[in-house]
Amino acid sequence: MQAVRQLGRFLGPYKFFTLIAPLLMVLEVTMDLIQPTIMQHMIDTGIANNDNPYVFKMFIFMLISAVLGLVGGLGCSIYSSKAAIHFASDIRQSLYEKMMTYSAKERDAFTTGKLITILTSDVESIQRAFMMTLRIFVRGPLLFIGAVVIVFVTARELFSILLVIVPILIIAMYFFTKYSGVLYRKVQEAIDGVNTKLQENLAGIRVVKAFCREKHQVEQFGDLNDALTKRFITAEQIVGVLVPFTMFVVNLGIVAALWLGAIKVEAGTLQVGVILAFINYLTIILNGLMSSSMVLMQIARALPSGERIVDVLNKEVAVQEAAQPITSSIQGTIEFQNVSYRYYETSEDVLKNITFSVKAGQTVGLIGKTGSGKSTLVKLLPRLFDPTSGSILLDGKPLNQYALTTLREHIGFTSQKALLFSGSIEKNIRLGKEAATQEQLNQALEGACASEFVEKLERGLAHELSQGATNLSGGQKQRLALTRAFVRQPAILVLDDTTSALDSASEKHVQQAISEHFQETTTFIVASKITSIQQADLILVLEDGEIVGQGTHQQLLQSNQPYQAIYASQQKAGEQQ
């Protein structure tokens, strides 16, 4: 119920739609309920006495009630659709905004596949349940209650039949609704698994093909799909049993009504019109219970979805904005003080007591074996996650005291894997600086050595990239990622092994552009080659998450054994080439 209360706040802007839809449904139900009574009077009073004017009058009443019922039904459908769709749209928007605040830790806790399911399938389930509640859940109980009251007033001789049928139907509804909620929760979990596997395989399709693992991956997906299929079949079978069972019970009621009614008609205590009206009302009761049960089962299915949505909205984000954030301009002086970091509470530290300082405008190179913590260290700068212990100072102030927007606007960041979005090349570059002039774009393209291939494209900067920029080579993607960082003209520039796919000439061109155009920028360069960082003012040598050496290239060559070993191995590899 906590999920229902929390999601209820999204209905605020649509209170009018939420109120008017049920009221219009009340109008439709009222018209539906009076029609059997009108028909009863038409038969017992008009037709039985050959009173044609009375029959015609009743016909007019039935026609008017039908039209009013149509107006109520159409109005309810229109306003309930507006309320439900806007309601779901706002939830979806809030979910996406919340997900955008997540650090890697929160994303890993949910998994990408589950987040996609929540944003799509779960929100759609909530929307459908709310729409059915406004349209049908008002109609069902009103039809049921109204029909029972009218039968009690107008056909009390047959009312005993309802006393047997109705409790059976209500117990059946309760059982099926409760059990279906449990089953559909398992269905949603199975959908999570399917979406996760699908997302994973589509992202890594090239690797799958390169290692000829298509059959293996298809088999794995087949297992997940089979599990989903079995859970869906079980859930749908349980729901499917309710309809024929309810029809069976109601048909028994109709048979009982005809048998009992025939006896009473023969005895002269009941009229034929009353029996026909009773059967009609029995059908209305059936429809009311059936529609109510369908809504209840949809609500039972939507409740787990609502809980999953609320879990995402309530998830505490590790990287929090300061209470009174600093918004002043950033120069770029950085100091790490005994900084350690671990990805999970139970895991070991991947960074251990990192301590160093760098002045604004200096260049820092990071080198070490794979898994030594280089990328993790630079990801702390834009606060993609925060240190487990220790502190980072920026211009003498704690890094976590800066407004996130201010901090990240002053950082040009390129990740280890060049990530571009579908859309034009220009749109991707302008992510770095929306208001960049054409001259700034051209300068950034030239500095990243990207202008040479962009100019050759038929549409130039307007060239459309596919999803994941699969229509570019790895080197081209890296150069555009560099361009995006360069155009920002940041106070801090972070290059996480961004030139690994560039040839030596292009890499030297990029290094020259950095030294010429970013003299006042504090630059962090993560590299696997010493040649990429040997001109840096400070080089950090990392091993197993610890700094095992720091200094200039010459200082490290003279006194640091790990650096000497890396240098020697790369020199030897160069000679062999």
C-alpha positions in Angstrom: 0.0 0.0 0.0 3.0 2.3 0.5 3.6 2.0 -3.2 0.0 3.0 -4.0 0.2 6.0 -1.7 3.5 7.2 -3.2 2.4 6.8 -6.8 -0.8 8.5 -5.9 1.0 11.9 -5.8 1.4 11.6 -9.6 -2.4 12.0 -9.9 -2.4 15.5 -8.5 -2.4 17.4 -11.9 -5.2 15.1 -13.2 -7.7 15.2 -10.4 -10.4 16.5 -12.6 -10.0 13.7 -15.1 -9.8 11.2 -12.2 -13.1 12.4 -10.7 -15.2 13.1 -13.8 -14.5 9.6 -15.4 -16.1 7.6 -12.5 -19.1 10.1 -12.4 -19.7 9.5 -16.1 -19.5 5.8 -15.5 -22.1 6.1 -12.7 -24.4 7.6 -15.4 -23.8 4.7 -17.7 -24.4 2.1 -15.0 -27.6 3.8 -13.8 -29.0 3.6 -17.4 -28.0 0.0 -17.7 -29.7 -0.9 -14.4 -33.0 0.7 -15.2 -33.4 -0.9 -18.6 -34.4 -4.4 -17.4 -37.0 -2.8 -15.1 -38.4 -0.8 -18.0 -38.6 -4.0 -20.0 -40.4 -5.8 -17.2 -43.1 -3.1 -17.1 -43.3 -3.1 -20.9 -44.1 -6.9 -20.8 -46.2 -7.2 -17.6 -48.2 -3.9 -17.9 -48.1 -2.9 -21.6 -47.9 -6.1 -23.7 -50.0 -8.2 -21.2 -52.8 -5.6 -21.3 -52.4 -4.8 -25.1 -51.6 -1.2 -24.0 -49.7 0.0 -27.1 -49.3 3.7 -25.9 -47.7 2.4 -22.7 -45.4 0.1 -24.7 -44.3 3.0 -26.9 -43.7 5.2 -23.9 -41.5 2.5 -22.3 -39.7 2.2 -25.7 -38.9 5.9 -25.6 -37.6 5.6 -22.1 -35.4 2.7 -23.1 -34.0 4.7 -26.0 -33.3 7.7 -23.9 -31.6 5.6 -21.3 -29.5 3.9 -24.0 -28.3 7.3 -25.4 -27.5 8.6 -21.9 -25.6 5.4 -21.2 -23.6 5.9 -24.4 -22.7 9.4 -23.4 -21.6 8.3 -20.0 -19.5 5.4 -21.4 -17.8 7.5 -24.0 -17.0 10.3 -21.6 -15.6 7.9 -19.1 -13.4 6.3 -21.7 -12.1 9.6 -22.9 -11.3 11.1 -19.4 -10.0 7.8 -17.9 -7.6 7.4 -20.9 -6.3 11.0 -20.4 -5.8 10.5 -16.7 -4.1 7.1 -17.0 -1.8 8.0 -19.9 -0.6 11.3 -18.3 -0.2 9.5 -15.0 2.0 6.8 -16.5 3.9 9.4 -18.6 4.8 11.4 -15.5 5.9 8.2 -13.6 8.1 7.2 -16.6 9.6 10.7 -16.7 10.4 10.6 -13.0 11.9 7.2 -13.3 14.2 8.3 -16.1 15.2 11.4 -14.2 16.0 9.3 -11.2 18.0 6.8 -13.2 20.1 9.6 -14.6 21.2 10.4 -11.1 22.4 6.9 -10.4 26.0 6.1 -10.0 27.5 2.7 -11.3 26.7 1.3 -7.8 23.0 1.8 -8.1 22.8 0.7 -11.7 24.6 -2.5 -10.8 22.3 -3.1 -7.9 19.2 -3.2 -10.2 20.9 -4.3 -13.5 20.2 -2.6 -16.8 17.7 -5.2 -18.0 15.6 -4.8 -14.8 15.6 -1.0 -15.1 14.4 -1.3 -18.8 11.6 -3.6 -17.7 10.6 -1.2 -14.9 10.6 1.8 -17.2 8.5 0.0 -19.9 6.6 -3.1 -18.8 6.0 -2.1 -15.2 4.8 1.4 -16.0 2.5 0.0 -18.7 1.1 -2.4 -16.2 0.4 0.4 -13.8 -1.2 2.5 -16.5 -3.5 -0.4 -17.6 -4.5 -1.1 -14.0 -5.4 2.6 -13.3 -7.3 2.9 -16.6 -9.3 -0.2 -15.8 -10.0 1.0 -12.3 -11.5 4.2 -13.6 -13.5 2.5 -16.3 -14.5 -0.9 -15.0 -13.9 -1.0 -11.3 -16.5 1.7 -10.8 -18.8 0.0 -13.2 -18.5 -3.6 -11.8 -19.4 -2.9 -8.1 -22.1 -0.5 -9.1 -23.7 -3.0 -11.5 -23.4 -5.7 -8.8 -24.8 -3.7 -5.9 -27.5 -2.1 -8.0 -28.7 -5.3 -9.5 -28.8 -7.1 -6.1 -30.9 -4.2 -4.6 -33.3 -4.2 -7.5 -33.7 -7.9 -7.4 -34.4 -7.7 -3.7 -37.0 -5.1 -4.2 -38.7 -6.3 -7.4 -38.1 -10.1 -7.4 -37.8 -11.1 -3.8 -39.2 -14.6 -4.6 -36.0 -15.4 -6.5 -33.6 -13.6 -4.2 -32.6 -16.8 -2.4 -30.8 -17.9 -5.6 -28.4 -14.9 -5.2 -27.7 -15.8 -1.6 -26.1 -19.1 -2.9 -24.5 -17.9 -6.1 -22.9 -14.6 -5.0 -20.8 -15.9 -2.0 -19.4 -18.7 -4.3 -18.4 -16.1 -6.9 -16.9 -13.7 -4.4 -14.8 -16.5 -2.8 -13.6 -17.6 -6.2 -12.6 -14.0 -7.1 -10.6 -13.6 -3.9 -8.7 -16.8 -4.4 -7.9 -16.1 -8.1 -6.9 -12.5 -7.5 -4.6 -13.3 -4.6 -2.9 -16.2 -6.4 -2.5 -14.3 -9.7 -0.6 -11.5 -7.9 2.1 -13.9 -6.7 2.3 -15.5 -10.2 2.7 -12.2 -12.1 5.4 -11.1 -9.7 7.4 -14.2 -10.9 6.5 -13.3 -14.5 8.0 -9.8 -14.1 11.2 -11.3 -12.6 11.5 -13.7 -15.6 11.0 -10.7 -18.0 13.9 -9.0 -16.2 16.1 -12.0 -17.0 15.1 -12.0 -20.7 15.7 -8.2 -21.1 19.1 -8.4 -19.4 20.2 -11.2 -21.6 18.9 -9.5 -24.7 20.6 -6.2 -23.8 23.8 -7.9 -23.0 23.9 -9.9 -26.3 22.9 -7.1 -28.5 25.6 -4.9 -27.0 28.2 -7.7 -27.4 27.0 -9.2 -30.7 30.4 -8.7 -32.4 32.1 -10.6 -29.7 29.5 -13.4 -29.9 30.1 -13.7 -33.7 33.8 -13.4 -33.4 33.9 -16.4 -31.1 31.2 -18.4 -32.9 29.0 -18.5 -29.8 25.7 -17.7 -31.5 24.3 -21.2 -30.8 25.4 -21.1 -27.2 23.9 -17.7 -26.6 20.7 -18.7 -28.4 20.5 -21.8 -26.1 21.0 -19.5 -23.0 18.3 -17.2 -24.2 16.0 -20.2 -25.0 16.3 -21.3 -21.4 15.3 -17.9 -20.1 12.5 -17.7 -22.6 11.3 -21.1 -21.6 11.2 -20.1 -18.0 9.2 -17.0 -18.9 6.9 -19.0 -21.0 6.1 -21.5 -18.2 5.5 -18.7 -15.7 3.2 -16.9 -18.2 1.3 -20.0 -19.0 0.7 -20.8 -15.3 -0.4 -17.3 -14.6 -2.7 -17.1 -17.6 -4.2 -20.5 -16.9 -5.1 -19.5 -13.4 -6.8 -16.3 -14.7 -8.4 -18.3 -17.6 -10.1 -20.7 -15.2 -12.1 -17.9 -13.5 -14.2 -17.0 -16.6 -15.6 -20.5 -17.3 -16.1 -21.2 -13.6 -18.0 -18.0 -13.1 -20.1 -18.7 -16.2 -20.9 -22.2 -14.9 -22.1 -20.9 -11.6 -24.2 -18.2 -13.2 -25.7 -20.7 -15.6 -26.7 -22.8 -12.7 -28.4 -19.7 -11.3 -30.3 -19.1 -14.5 -31.5 -22.8 -14.6 -32.5 -22.5 -10.9 -34.4 -19.2 -11.7 -36.3 -20.7 -14.6 -37.2 -23.8 -12.6 -38.3 -21.9 -9.5 -39.9 -19.2 -11.6 -41.9 -21.7 -13.6 -43.3 -23.1 -10.3 -44.3 -19.7 -9.0 -45.8 -18.6 -12.3 -47.9 -21.7 -12.4 -49.0 -21.0 -8.8 -49.9 -17.4 -9.8 -47.5 -15.7 -7.4 -45.0 -14.5 -10.1 -45.3 -12.9 -13.5 -43.2 -13.9 -16.6 -41.7 -10.4 -16.9 -40.2 -10.7 -13.4 -38.4 -13.9 -14.4 -37.0 -12.3 -17.5 -35.9 -9.2 -15.5 -34.3 -11.5 -12.9 -32.3 -13.3 -15.6 -31.2 -10.0 -17.0 -30.1 -8.8 -13.6 -28.4 -12.1 -13.0 -26.4 -11.5 -16.2 -25.6 -7.9 -15.0 -24.4 -9.3 -11.6 -22.2 -11.7 -13.6 -20.8 -8.9 -15.7 -20.2 -6.8 -12.6 -18.4 -9.6 -10.8 -16.4 -10.6 -13.9 -15.3 -7.1 -14.7 -14.4 -6.4 -11.0 -12.4 -9.6 -10.9 -10.5 -8.7 -14.1 -9.7 -5.4 -12.6 -8.7 -6.9 -9.3 -6.4 -9.3 -11.0 -4.9 -6.5 -13.1 -4.4 -4.6 -9.8 -2.8 -7.7 -8.3 -0.5 -7.8 -11.3 0.3 -4.1 -11.1 1.1 -4.0 -7.3 4.4 -5.8 -7.7 5.2 -3.4 -10.6 4.3 -0.5 -8.4 6.6 -1.7 -5.7 9.5 -2.1 -8.2 8.9 1.4 -9.5 8.9 2.8 -6.0 12.1 0.9 -5.2 13.8 2.8 -8.1 12.3 6.2 -7.1 13.3 5.6 -3.4 16.8 4.2 -4.0 19.3 6.4 -2.2 21.9 7.7 -4.5 25.5 7.4 -3.3 26.6 10.6 -4.9 24.7 13.4 -3.2 24.5 17.1 -3.7 25.9 19.2 -0.9 23.4 21.1 1.3 24.9 24.5 0.3 26.9 23.7 -2.8 29.8 25.7 -4.1 29.1 27.3 -7.5 32.2 29.4 -7.9 34.6 29.0 -10.9 37.1 26.2 -10.8 40.8 26.7 -11.4 42.0 23.1 -11.3 44.3 22.6 -8.2 43.7 19.1 -7.0 44.8 17.2 -3.9 44.1 13.5 -3.0 44.5 12.8 0.7 44.6 9.1 1.6 41.8 8.2 -0.8 40.6 4.6 -0.9 37.7 3.2 -2.8 35.8 -0.1 -3.0 33.0 -0.9 -5.4 31.0 -3.1 -2.9 30.9 -3.2 0.8 32.2 -6.8 0.9 34.9 -6.3 -1.7 38.5 -5.3 -1.3 39.7 -1.7 -2.0 40.6 -1.1 -5.6 42.3 2.2 -4.6 44.4 2.3 -1.4 45.5 5.4 0.4 46.1 7.5 -2.8 47.9 10.7 -1.9 49.2 13.3 -4.4 48.7 16.9 -5.4 48.8 18.8 -8.7 48.7 22.5 -9.4 46.3 24.1 -11.9 47.5 23.8 -15.4 49.8 20.8 -14.8 49.5 17.5 -16.6 49.3 14.2 -14.7 50.0 10.8 -16.3 48.7 7.5 -14.9 50.3 4.2 -15.9 50.2 0.7 -14.6 49.1 -2.8 -15.3 45.5 -3.6 -16.3 43.3 -3.5 -13.2 45.7 -1.3 -11.2 43.0 1.3 -10.6 43.9 4.1 -13.1 40.4 4.5 -14.6 38.8 4.3 -11.1 41.0 7.1 -9.9 40.0 9.5 -12.6 36.3 8.7 -12.3 36.5 10.1 -8.8 37.1 13.6 -10.3 33.7 14.2 -11.8 32.2 12.3 -8.9 30.9 9.4 -10.9 31.3 7.8 -7.5 32.7 9.1 -4.2 35.7 7.7 -2.2 35.1 5.1 0.4 37.5 6.9 2.7 39.9 9.9 2.5 39.2 13.2 0.8 39.8 15.0 -2.5 40.3 18.8 -2.5 39.6 21.0 -5.5 41.1 24.5 -5.2 41.5 23.8 -1.5 37.8 22.9 -1.0 36.3 19.4 -0.6 35.3 18.1 -4.0 31.9 16.9 -2.6 31.0 20.4 -1.6 30.8 21.6 -5.2 27.5 21.7 -7.0 27.5 18.6 -9.3 26.5 20.8 -12.3 29.3 23.3 -11.6 31.9 20.6 -11.1 31.0 18.6 -14.2 30.7 21.7 -16.4 34.4 22.4 -15.7 35.5 18.9 -16.6 36.1 17.5 -20.1 35.8 13.7 -19.7 36.5 10.9 -22.2 35.9 7.4 -21.0 38.0 4.3 -21.8 35.3 3.2 -24.3 34.4 6.0 -26.7 30.6 6.3 -26.3 28.7 8.3 -28.9 24.9 8.6 -29.4 22.6 8.2 -32.4 22.2 11.5 -34.2 24.5 13.8 -36.1 28.2 14.2 -35.4 27.6 17.9 -34.5 24.9 17.0 -31.9 27.4 14.6 -30.3 30.1 17.2 -30.2 27.8 19.9 -28.8 27.1 17.7 -25.8 30.4 19.1 -24.6 29.3 22.7 -25.1 25.9 23.4 -26.5 26.6 27.1 -27.4 30.0 26.4 -29.1 30.7 28.6 -32.1 31.6 27.1 -35.4 35.2 28.3 -34.9 35.3 26.4 -31.6 33.9 23.3 -33.2 36.5 23.5 -36.0 39.3 24.0 -33.5 38.2 21.1 -31.4 37.9 18.8 -34.5 41.4 19.9 -35.6 42.9 19.4 -32.2 41.4 15.9 -31.9 42.6 15.0 -35.4 39.0 14.4 -36.4 38.6 17.1 -39.1 40.4 15.0 -41.7 37.8 12.2 -41.8 34.7 14.4 -40.9 35.4 16.6 -44.0 35.5 13.6 -46.2 31.9 12.6 -45.2 29.2 13.7 -47.6 27.3 15.6 -45.0 30.2 16.5 -42.8 29.1 17.5 -39.3 25.5 16.6 -40.2 26.5 13.0 -40.8 24.1 10.7 -38.9 25.6 8.2 -36.5 23.9 4.9 -35.9 23.1 3.6 -32.4 26.5 3.1 -30.7 28.2 4.8 -33.7 28.7 1.4 -35.4 29.1 3.2 -38.7 32.5 4.6 -37.5 35.8 2.9 -36.8 37.2 2.7 -33.3 39.7 5.4 -34.0 37.1 7.7 -35.5 34.9 7.3 -32.4 37.8 8.1 -30.1 38.6 11.2 -32.1 35.0 12.4 -31.8 35.0 11.7 -28.1 38.2 13.8 -27.8 36.5 16.5 -29.8 33.6 16.6 -27.4 35.9 17.0 -24.5 38.1 19.6 -26.2 35.2 21.9 -27.3 34.2 22.3 -23.6 37.5 24.1 -23.0 37.5 22.8 -19.4 39.4 23.6 -16.3 40.1 19.9 -15.9 40.6 17.5 -18.8 40.4 13.7 -18.2 41.6 11.4 -21.0 41.1 7.8 -20.0 43.2 5.8 -22.4 41.5 7.8 -25.2 44.2 7.6 -27.8 44.7 3.8 -27.7 43.1 3.3 -31.1 45.0 6.2 -32.7 48.2 5.8 -34.8 51.4 7.4 -33.5 51.2 10.4 -35.8 47.6 11.2 -34.7 48.5 10.7 -31.1 51.4 13.2 -31.4 49.0 15.6 -33.1 46.6 15.3 -30.1 49.4 15.8 -27.6 50.6 18.9 -29.4 47.0 20.3 -29.4 46.7 19.7 -25.7 50.1 21.5 -25.0 49.1 24.5 -27.2 45.4 25.0 -26.4 45.1 23.7 -22.8 48.1 25.3 -21.1 45.9 26.4 -18.2 44.0 23.2 -18.0 44.8 20.5 -15.4 45.0 17.4 -17.5 44.9 13.7 -16.4 46.0 11.2 -19.0 45.5 7.5 -18.4 47.8 5.6 -20.7 49.2 2.1 -21.4 52.2 3.6 -23.3 54.9 5.7 -21.6 55.3 7.7 -24.8 51.8 9.0 -24.2 52.7 10.6 -20.8 56.5 11.1 -20.7 56.1 14.9 -21.0 53.7 15.0 -18.0 54.6 17.2 -15.0 53.7 14.3 -12.7 53.5 10.6 -13.5 51.7 8.2 -11.1 52.7 4.6 -11.3 49.9 2.4 -9.9 50.0 -1.3 -8.9 47.1 -3.1 -7.2 45.4 0.1 -6.4 48.4 1.8 -4.8 50.8 4.4 -5.9 54.2 2.7 -6.2 55.9 5.7 -7.8 55.4 9.3 -8.6 57.5 11.9 -10.3 58.6 13.1 -13.7 59.6 10.7 -16.5 63.3 11.2 -15.8 63.0 10.9 -12.0 61.1 7.6 -12.3 63.5 6.2 -14.8 66.3 6.8 -12.3 64.7 5.6 -9.1 61.4 3.6 -9.7 61.7 -0.1 -10.5 58.1 -0.7 -11.6 58.3 2.2 -14.0 61.7 1.0 -15.3 60.2 -2.4 -15.9 57.4 -0.9 -18.0 59.8 1.3 -19.9 62.1 -1.6 -20.6 59.4 -3.9 -21.9 58.0 -1.2 -24.2 61.4 -0.3 -25.5 62.1 -4.0 -26.2 58.7 -4.4 -27.9 59.5 -1.3 -30.0 62.9 -2.7 -31.1 61.2 -6.0 -32.1 58.7 -4.1 -34.2 
